[in-house]
Amino acid sequence: MEVNELIVLDDENGQPFDETQYLLKHILEIDGYEYAVLVDDEYLDIDEALIMRIELDENDEEILVEIEDDDEWILVNEKLDEVIAEENESGY
Protein backbone atom coordinates (compact mmCIF):
# COMPACT_ATOMS: atom_id res chain seq x y z
CA MET A 1 0.00 0.00 0.00
CA GLU A 2 1.16 3.47 -0.82
CA VAL A 3 0.05 6.96 0.19
CA ASN A 4 -2.48 8.42 -2.29
CA GLU A 5 -3.55 4.95 -3.41
CA LEU A 6 -7.30 4.46 -3.91
CA ILE A 7 -8.74 1.56 -1.93
CA VAL A 8 -12.13 -0.17 -1.87
CA LEU A 9 -12.72 -2.04 1.39
CA ASP A 10 -13.68 -5.70 1.13
CA ASP A 11 -15.67 -7.80 3.58
CA GLU A 12 -14.37 -11.08 5.06
CA ASN A 13 -15.42 -12.88 1.86
CA GLY A 14 -13.38 -10.60 -0.39
CA GLN A 15 -16.43 -8.78 -1.73
CA PRO A 16 -16.56 -4.95 -1.81
CA PHE A 17 -18.00 -3.69 1.48
CA ASP A 18 -19.64 -0.72 -0.24
CA GLU A 19 -19.11 1.47 -3.28
CA THR A 20 -16.94 4.01 -1.43
CA GLN A 21 -13.42 4.55 -2.64
CA TYR A 22 -10.98 5.61 0.05
CA LEU A 23 -7.79 7.57 -0.42
CA LEU A 24 -4.86 6.29 1.63
CA LYS A 25 -3.94 9.65 3.15
CA HIS A 26 -1.22 8.53 5.60
CA ILE A 27 0.62 5.47 6.78
CA LEU A 28 1.50 5.77 10.46
CA GLU A 29 4.28 3.68 11.98
CA ILE A 30 3.91 2.95 15.68
CA ASP A 31 5.72 0.33 17.75
CA GLY A 32 6.57 -1.84 14.76
CA TYR A 33 3.06 -1.72 13.28
CA GLU A 34 1.72 0.26 10.34
CA TYR A 35 -1.69 1.92 10.24
CA ALA A 36 -3.60 3.16 7.20
CA VAL A 37 -5.46 6.46 7.48
CA LEU A 38 -8.24 6.37 4.89
CA VAL A 39 -10.48 9.23 3.84
CA ASP A 40 -13.52 9.09 1.60
CA ASP A 41 -12.19 9.97 -1.86
CA GLU A 42 -15.24 12.13 -2.55
CA TYR A 43 -15.11 14.28 0.59
CA LEU A 44 -11.46 14.00 1.73
CA ASP A 45 -12.41 14.92 5.31
CA ILE A 46 -9.58 13.89 7.67
CA ASP A 47 -11.93 14.36 10.65
CA GLU A 48 -13.98 11.42 9.31
CA ALA A 49 -10.97 9.20 8.58
CA LEU A 50 -10.99 5.45 8.98
CA ILE A 51 -7.88 4.07 10.65
CA MET A 52 -6.97 0.43 10.20
CA ARG A 53 -3.89 -1.66 11.03
CA ILE A 54 -1.96 -3.04 8.06
CA GLU A 55 -1.13 -6.74 8.40
CA LEU A 56 0.02 -9.54 6.13
CA ASP A 57 -2.29 -12.43 5.29
CA GLU A 58 -1.22 -16.06 4.79
CA ASN A 59 -0.05 -15.15 1.25
CA ASP A 60 2.07 -12.23 2.54
CA GLU A 61 -0.33 -9.74 0.97
CA GLU A 62 -1.21 -6.59 2.86
CA ILE A 63 -4.67 -6.49 4.37
CA LEU A 64 -6.47 -3.94 6.54
CA VAL A 65 -7.68 -5.00 9.97
CA GLU A 66 -9.97 -3.12 12.36
CA ILE A 67 -8.43 -1.85 15.58
CA GLU A 68 -10.33 -3.41 18.46
CA ASP A 69 -8.07 -2.57 21.42
CA ASP A 70 -8.95 0.75 23.11
CA ASP A 71 -5.35 1.51 24.15
CA GLU A 72 -4.08 0.86 20.63
CA TRP A 73 -6.87 3.09 19.23
CA ILE A 74 -5.89 5.95 21.56
CA LEU A 75 -2.21 5.62 20.65
CA VAL A 76 -2.93 5.69 16.92
CA ASN A 77 -5.27 8.68 17.22
CA GLU A 78 -2.66 10.61 19.20
CA LYS A 79 -0.09 9.92 16.46
CA LEU A 80 -2.56 11.05 13.77
CA ASP A 81 -3.19 14.27 15.73
CA GLU A 82 0.58 14.89 15.76
CA VAL A 83 0.84 14.32 12.00
CA ILE A 84 -2.09 16.66 11.30
CA ALA A 85 -0.59 19.35 13.57
CA GLU A 86 2.75 19.07 11.73
CA GLU A 87 0.97 19.40 8.37
CA ASN A 88 -0.92 22.47 9.57
CA GLU A 89 2.30 24.08 10.79
CA SER A 90 4.07 23.43 7.50
CA GLY A 91 1.08 24.58 5.43
CA TYR A 92 0.63 21.16 3.77
DSSP file (Angstrom, degrees, kcal/mol; ACC not computed):
  #  RESIDUE AA STRUCTURE BP1 BP2  ACC     N-H-->O    O-->H-N    N-H-->O    O-->H-N    TCO  KAPPA ALPHA  PHI   PSI    X-CA   Y-CA   Z-CA
    1    1 A M              0   0    0      0, 0.0     2,-0.3     0, 0.0    53,-0.0   0.000 360.0 360.0 360.0 143.4    0.0    0.0    0.0
    2    2 A E    >   -     0   0    0     24,-0.0     3,-1.9     0, 0.0    22,-0.2  -0.963 360.0 -92.6-132.8 149.0    1.2    3.5   -0.8
    3    3 A V  T 3  S+     0   0    0     -2,-0.3    22,-0.2     1,-0.3     3,-0.1  -0.313 113.0  24.5 -56.9 140.8    0.0    7.0    0.2
    4    4 A N  T 3  S+     0   0    0     20,-3.7    -1,-0.3     1,-0.3     2,-0.2   0.440  89.5 138.0  77.3   4.8   -2.5    8.4   -2.3
    5    5 A E    <   -     0   0    0     -3,-1.9    19,-2.6    19,-0.3     2,-0.4  -0.571  54.8-125.3 -75.1 141.7   -3.5    4.9   -3.4
    6    6 A L  E     -A   23   0A   0     -2,-0.2     2,-0.4    17,-0.2    17,-0.2  -0.762  31.7-171.5 -88.9 135.2   -7.3    4.5   -3.9
    7    7 A I  E     -A   22   0A   0     15,-3.1    15,-3.5    -2,-0.4     2,-0.5  -0.980  20.0-158.4-131.9 138.1   -8.7    1.6   -1.9
    8    8 A V        -     0   0    0     -2,-0.4     2,-0.2    13,-0.2    13,-0.1  -0.981  30.0-126.8-110.8 125.8  -12.1   -0.2   -1.9
    9    9 A L        -     0   0    0     11,-0.5     8,-3.9    -2,-0.5     9,-0.6  -0.526  22.8-153.8 -77.0 136.5  -12.7   -2.0    1.4
   10   10 A D  B     -E   16   0B   0      6,-0.3     2,-0.1    -2,-0.2    -1,-0.0  -0.744  11.0-124.5-105.5 155.0  -13.7   -5.7    1.1
   11   11 A D    >   -     0   0    0      4,-3.2     3,-2.2    -2,-0.3    -1,-0.1  -0.225  47.5 -81.2 -83.7-175.8  -15.7   -7.8    3.6
   12   12 A E  T 3  S+     0   0    0      1,-0.3    -1,-0.1     2,-0.1    -2,-0.0   0.658 131.5  55.8 -64.8 -14.8  -14.4  -11.1    5.1
   13   13 A N  T 3  S-     0   0    0      2,-0.2    -1,-0.3     3,-0.0    -3,-0.0   0.340 120.1-106.8 -97.1   5.5  -15.4  -12.9    1.9
   14   14 A G  S <  S+     0   0    0     -3,-2.2    -2,-0.1     1,-0.3     3,-0.0   0.579  78.6 130.9  82.4   9.1  -13.4  -10.6   -0.4
   15   15 A Q  S    S-     0   0    0      1,-0.1    -4,-3.2     2,-0.0    -1,-0.3  -0.715  71.6 -89.2 -94.3 146.4  -16.4   -8.8   -1.7
   16   16 A P  B     -E   10   0B   0      0, 0.0    -6,-0.3     0, 0.0    -1,-0.1  -0.302  29.9-147.2 -55.0 130.4  -16.6   -4.9   -1.8
   17   17 A F  S    S-     0   0    0     -8,-3.9     2,-0.3     1,-0.2    -7,-0.1   0.896  73.4 -27.9 -67.1 -42.4  -18.0   -3.7    1.5
   18   18 A D  S    S-     0   0    0     -9,-0.6    -1,-0.2     2,-0.2    -9,-0.0  -0.883  71.2 -89.9-156.8-173.5  -19.6   -0.7   -0.2
   19   19 A E  S    S+     0   0    0     -2,-0.3     2,-0.2    -3,-0.1    -2,-0.0   0.481  81.9 119.7 -87.1  -2.4  -19.1    1.5   -3.3
   20   20 A T        -     0   0    0    -11,-0.1   -11,-0.5     1,-0.0     2,-0.5  -0.415  51.7-151.0 -70.7 133.4  -16.9    4.0   -1.4
   21   21 A Q        -     0   0    0     -2,-0.2    20,-3.0   -13,-0.1     2,-0.4  -0.889  13.5-154.6 -99.6 135.4  -13.4    4.5   -2.6
   22   22 A Y  E     -AB   7  40A   0    -15,-3.5   -15,-3.1    -2,-0.5     2,-0.5  -0.888   8.5-137.8-112.5 141.7  -11.0    5.6    0.0
   23   23 A L  E     -AB   6  39A   0     16,-3.3    16,-2.2    -2,-0.4     2,-1.3  -0.851  20.1-128.9 -94.7 127.6   -7.8    7.6   -0.4
   24   24 A L  E     + B   0  38A   0    -19,-2.6   -20,-3.7    -2,-0.5   -19,-0.3  -0.661  35.8 173.8 -76.2  99.2   -4.9    6.3    1.6
   25   25 A K  E     +     0   0A   0     12,-2.4     2,-0.3    -2,-1.3    -1,-0.2   0.874  57.4   0.9 -80.4 -40.8   -3.9    9.6    3.2
   26   26 A H  E     - B   0  37A   0     11,-1.2    11,-2.7    -3,-0.2     2,-0.5  -0.984  50.6-147.0-146.1 153.6   -1.2    8.5    5.6
   27   27 A I  E     - B   0  36A   0     -2,-0.3     2,-0.4     9,-0.2     9,-0.2  -0.986  24.7-159.2-119.1 117.9    0.6    5.5    6.8
   28   28 A L  E     - B   0  35A   0      7,-2.6     7,-2.5    -2,-0.5     2,-0.6  -0.794   4.0-152.5 -98.1 137.2    1.5    5.8   10.5
   29   29 A E  E     + B   0  34A   0     -2,-0.4     2,-0.4     5,-0.2     5,-0.2  -0.950  23.9 164.2-111.9 121.2    4.3    3.7   12.0
   30   30 A I  E >   - B   0  33A   0      3,-2.6     3,-2.3    -2,-0.6    46,-0.0  -0.978  64.8 -22.3-141.2 122.1    3.9    2.9   15.7
   31   31 A D  T 3  S-     0   0    0     -2,-0.4     3,-0.1     1,-0.3    -1,-0.1   0.838 126.6 -47.0  49.5  42.8    5.7    0.3   17.8
   32   32 A G  T 3  S+     0   0    0      1,-0.3     2,-0.3     0, 0.0    -1,-0.3   0.462 119.6 103.7  83.0   0.4    6.6   -1.8   14.8
   33   33 A Y  E <   -B   30   0A   0     -3,-2.3    -3,-2.6    22,-0.0     2,-0.4  -0.812  60.1-140.4-112.6 155.8    3.1   -1.7   13.3
   34   34 A E  E     -BC  29  54A   0     20,-0.6    20,-3.0    -2,-0.3     2,-0.4  -0.923  13.2-162.7-115.4 144.2    1.7    0.3   10.3
   35   35 A Y  E     -BC  28  53A   0     -7,-2.5    -7,-2.6    -2,-0.4     2,-0.5  -0.986  11.7-139.5-128.9 135.4   -1.7    1.9   10.2
   36   36 A A  E     -BC  27  52A   0     16,-3.4    16,-2.2    -2,-0.4     2,-0.7  -0.810   7.6-155.7 -95.0 128.9   -3.6    3.2    7.2
   37   37 A V  E     -BC  26  51A   0    -11,-2.7   -12,-2.4    -2,-0.5   -11,-1.2  -0.928  20.1-170.6-104.5 113.0   -5.5    6.5    7.5
   38   38 A L  E     -BC  24  50A   0     12,-3.4    12,-2.9    -2,-0.7     2,-0.4  -0.874   9.5-171.7-111.9 134.1   -8.2    6.4    4.9
   39   39 A V  E     -B   23   0A   0    -16,-2.2   -16,-3.3    -2,-0.4     2,-0.2  -0.948  39.6 -95.3-121.6 146.9  -10.5    9.2    3.8
   40   40 A D  E  >  -B   22   0A   0     -2,-0.4     4,-3.4     5,-0.3     3,-0.3  -0.401  32.6-138.6 -57.3 124.2  -13.5    9.1    1.6
   41   41 A D  T  4 S+     0   0    0    -20,-3.0    -1,-0.2     1,-0.2   -19,-0.1   0.734  99.7  52.1 -62.8 -22.9  -12.2   10.0   -1.9
   42   42 A E  T  4 S+     0   0    0    -21,-0.4    -1,-0.2     1,-0.1   -20,-0.1   0.870 124.7  21.7 -80.3 -38.0  -15.2   12.1   -2.6
   43   43 A Y  T  4 S-     0   0    0     -3,-0.3    -2,-0.2     2,-0.1     3,-0.1   0.736  78.1-157.2-105.6 -27.2  -15.1   14.3    0.6
   44   44 A L     <  +     0   0    0     -4,-3.4     2,-0.8     1,-0.2    -3,-0.1   0.811  30.3 162.3  53.4  36.7  -11.5   14.0    1.7
   45   45 A D    >   -     0   0    0     -5,-0.2     3,-1.6     1,-0.2    -5,-0.3  -0.784  27.6-165.9 -92.6 107.4  -12.4   14.9    5.3
   46   46 A I  G >  S+     0   0    0     -2,-0.8     3,-1.4     1,-0.3    -1,-0.2   0.764  86.9  66.1 -64.1 -25.1   -9.6   13.9    7.7
   47   47 A D  G 3  S+     0   0    0      1,-0.3    -1,-0.3    -3,-0.1    -2,-0.0   0.702 104.6  45.0 -68.9 -17.8  -11.9   14.4   10.6
   48   48 A E  G <  S+     0   0    0     -3,-1.6    -1,-0.3    -8,-0.1    -2,-0.2   0.038  88.3 145.0-110.1  23.7  -14.0   11.4    9.3
   49   49 A A    <   -     0   0    0     -3,-1.4     2,-0.4   -10,-0.1   -10,-0.2  -0.251  45.3-136.3 -66.6 148.0  -11.0    9.2    8.6
   50   50 A L  E     -C   38   0A   0    -12,-2.9   -12,-3.4     2,-0.0     2,-0.5  -0.874  18.2-159.4 -96.6 137.2  -11.0    5.4    9.0
   51   51 A I  E     +C   37   0A   0     -2,-0.4    16,-0.5   -14,-0.2     2,-0.3  -0.982  16.3 169.5-122.5 126.2   -7.9    4.1   10.6
   52   52 A M  E     -C   36   0A   0    -16,-2.2   -16,-3.4    -2,-0.5     2,-0.3  -0.977  34.3-113.7-136.4 147.5   -7.0    0.4   10.2
   53   53 A R  E     -CD  35  65A   0     12,-2.4    12,-2.7    -2,-0.3     2,-0.5  -0.594  28.2-132.4 -78.7 139.4   -3.9   -1.7   11.0
   54   54 A I  E     +CD  34  64A   0    -20,-3.0   -20,-0.6    -2,-0.3     2,-0.3  -0.837  36.6 164.5 -93.8 124.6   -2.0   -3.0    8.1
   55   55 A E  E     - D   0  63A   0      8,-2.6     8,-3.1    -2,-0.5     2,-0.4  -0.822  36.0-111.3-130.6 171.2   -1.1   -6.7    8.4
   56   56 A L  E     - D   0  62A   0     -2,-0.3     6,-0.2     6,-0.2     2,-0.1  -0.891  27.3-144.4-105.3 137.0    0.0   -9.5    6.1
   57   57 A D    >   -     0   0    0      4,-2.5     3,-2.2    -2,-0.4    -1,-0.0  -0.183  43.9 -79.4 -85.7-172.8   -2.3  -12.4    5.3
   58   58 A E  T 3  S+     0   0    0      1,-0.3    -1,-0.1     2,-0.1    -2,-0.0   0.668 134.1  52.3 -64.8 -16.1   -1.2  -16.1    4.8
   59   59 A N  T 3  S-     0   0    0      2,-0.2    -1,-0.3     0, 0.0     3,-0.1   0.198 119.2-110.2-100.9  13.7   -0.1  -15.1    1.3
   60   60 A D  S <  S+     0   0    0     -3,-2.2     2,-0.4     1,-0.2    -2,-0.1   0.772  73.7 140.2  60.0  29.2    2.1  -12.2    2.5
   61   61 A E        -     0   0    0      1,-0.0    -4,-2.5     0, 0.0    -1,-0.2  -0.823  59.1-106.3 -99.7 142.9   -0.3   -9.7    1.0
   62   62 A E  E     +D   56   0A   0     -2,-0.4     2,-0.3    -6,-0.2    -6,-0.2  -0.455  42.7 176.9 -70.4 134.8   -1.2   -6.6    2.9
   63   63 A I  E     -D   55   0A   0     -8,-3.1    -8,-2.6    -2,-0.2     2,-0.4  -0.920  27.8-120.0-131.9 159.9   -4.7   -6.5    4.4
   64   64 A L  E     -D   54   0A   0     -2,-0.3     2,-0.4   -10,-0.2   -10,-0.2  -0.878  27.9-169.7-104.6 133.5   -6.5   -3.9    6.5
   65   65 A V  E     -D   53   0A   0    -12,-2.7   -12,-2.4    -2,-0.4     2,-0.0  -0.965  25.0-112.1-126.3 137.6   -7.7   -5.0   10.0
   66   66 A E        -     0   0    0     -2,-0.4     2,-0.6   -14,-0.2   -14,-0.1  -0.345  29.2-121.1 -64.3 146.2  -10.0   -3.1   12.4
   67   67 A I        +     0   0    0    -16,-0.5    -1,-0.1     1,-0.1   -16,-0.1  -0.822  37.7 167.8 -89.4 119.0   -8.4   -1.8   15.6
   68   68 A E        +     0   0    0     -2,-0.6     2,-0.5     5,-0.0    -1,-0.1   0.618  47.0  90.9-108.1 -17.0  -10.3   -3.4   18.5
   69   69 A D     >  -     0   0    0      1,-0.1     4,-2.4     2,-0.0     5,-0.2  -0.709  65.0-148.8 -86.5 125.7   -8.1   -2.6   21.4
   70   70 A D  H  > S+     0   0    0     -2,-0.5     4,-2.3     1,-0.2     5,-0.2   0.884  97.2  50.3 -61.5 -41.3   -9.0    0.7   23.1
   71   71 A D  H  > S+     0   0    0      1,-0.2     4,-2.2     2,-0.2    -1,-0.2   0.903 111.7  48.0 -65.5 -40.8   -5.4    1.5   24.2
   72   72 A E  H  > S+     0   0    0      2,-0.2     4,-2.4     1,-0.2    -1,-0.2   0.912 110.6  52.5 -63.4 -42.4   -4.1    0.9   20.6
   73   73 A W  H  X S+     0   0    0     -4,-2.4     4,-2.4     1,-0.2    -2,-0.2   0.915 109.9  48.0 -60.1 -45.1   -6.9    3.1   19.2
   74   74 A I  H  X S+     0   0    0     -4,-2.3     4,-2.3     2,-0.2    -1,-0.2   0.925 111.4  50.4 -62.2 -45.6   -5.9    6.0   21.6
   75   75 A L  H  X S+     0   0    0     -4,-2.2     4,-1.9     1,-0.2    -2,-0.2   0.909 112.1  46.7 -59.6 -44.6   -2.2    5.6   20.7
   76   76 A V  H  X S+     0   0    0     -4,-2.4     4,-2.4     1,-0.2    -1,-0.2   0.897 111.7  50.7 -67.6 -40.7   -2.9    5.7   16.9
   77   77 A N  H  X S+     0   0    0     -4,-2.4     4,-2.3     2,-0.2    -1,-0.2   0.877 108.6  52.2 -65.7 -37.2   -5.3    8.7   17.2
   78   78 A E  H  X S+     0   0    0     -4,-2.3     4,-1.9     2,-0.2    -1,-0.2   0.916 110.1  48.8 -62.7 -42.6   -2.7   10.6   19.2
   79   79 A K  H  X S+     0   0    0     -4,-1.9     4,-2.3     2,-0.2    -2,-0.2   0.909 110.4  50.7 -63.8 -42.1   -0.1    9.9   16.5
   80   80 A L  H  X S+     0   0    0     -4,-2.4     4,-2.7     1,-0.2     5,-0.2   0.906 107.5  53.6 -62.6 -40.9   -2.6   11.1   13.8
   81   81 A D  H  X S+     0   0    0     -4,-2.3     4,-2.4     1,-0.2    -1,-0.2   0.901 108.8  50.0 -59.2 -40.8   -3.2   14.3   15.7
   82   82 A E  H  X S+     0   0    0     -4,-1.9     4,-2.4     2,-0.2    -2,-0.2   0.925 110.8  48.7 -62.2 -45.4    0.6   14.9   15.8
   83   83 A V  H  X S+     0   0    0     -4,-2.3     4,-2.2     1,-0.2    -2,-0.2   0.912 112.3  48.2 -62.8 -43.4    0.8   14.3   12.0
   84   84 A I  H  X S+     0   0    0     -4,-2.7     4,-2.4     2,-0.2    -1,-0.2   0.906 110.8  51.1 -64.6 -41.5   -2.1   16.7   11.3
   85   85 A A  H  X S+     0   0    0     -4,-2.4     4,-2.1    -5,-0.2    -2,-0.2   0.905 110.0  50.0 -61.9 -41.8   -0.6   19.3   13.6
   86   86 A E  H  X S+     0   0    0     -4,-2.4     4,-2.0     2,-0.2     6,-0.2   0.901 110.8  49.7 -63.5 -41.1    2.8   19.1   11.7
   87   87 A E  H  X>S+     0   0    0     -4,-2.2     5,-2.1     1,-0.2     4,-0.9   0.912 110.4  50.2 -63.3 -42.1    1.0   19.4    8.4
   88   88 A N  H  <5S+     0   0    0     -4,-2.4     3,-0.3     1,-0.2    -1,-0.2   0.879 110.7  49.6 -64.9 -37.6   -0.9   22.5    9.6
   89   89 A E  H  <5S+     0   0    0     -4,-2.1    -1,-0.2     1,-0.2    -2,-0.2   0.867 114.2  44.5 -68.1 -36.3    2.3   24.1   10.8
   90   90 A S  H  <5S-     0   0    0     -4,-2.0    -1,-0.2    -5,-0.2    -2,-0.2   0.539 112.3-118.3 -87.0  -5.9    4.1   23.4    7.5
   91   91 A G  T  <5       0   0    0     -4,-0.9    -3,-0.2    -3,-0.3    -4,-0.1   0.654 360.0 360.0  80.2  14.8    1.1   24.6    5.4
   92   92 A Y      <       0   0    0     -5,-2.1    -4,-0.2    -6,-0.2    -5,-0.1   0.449 360.0 360.0 -73.6 360.0    0.6   21.2    3.8
